[in-house]
């Protein structure tokens, strides 16, 4: 239980104001809240599981430069996908299974890549290196979902106030910025 509470608190605080929260806001402005939350929960559980496994096995020996390059290229790919919009130019209803699936995949993939090599991943690795693997995994996952749940609320509010075109352009710009920042980070 102490590992769960510590990892929840550390990840929640570390995630506040992070790039993945901004990305989550952009996704929530474009898609329904529940599929975005589901995508983030899936990605968080997987990412925190990998972080805990890495922390319990190898500690801080992961090559963050290589991880940043892969994540940067993926972000640039997300930017291209976002700017082109939905296939066929139609605007399916918010309950259309295609849009729900797209939202879950977009949120999971983008969020997973945003967290690769991020401070919350490194914090989880460090926490897991000290033991209490299950508590660390559950706490870190819940902390990540809680922090980004706040971003979903903010993103939904923006989505109601802005046009779809503005949201798409804003999300594209964020993906490009994150991709470029990760590429620069990998080179330094």
Buried (B, 14 or more C-beta within 10 A) or exposed (E): EEBBEBBBEBBBEBBEEBBBBBBBBBBBBBBBBEBBBBBBBBBBBBBBBBBBBBBBEEEEEBEBEEBBBBBBBBBBBBBEBBBEBBEEEEEBEEEEEEBBEBBBEBBBBBBBBBBBBBEBBBBBBBBBBEEBBEBBBBBBBBBBBBBBBBBBEBBBEBBEEBEEEEBBBBBBBBBBBBBBBBBEBBEE
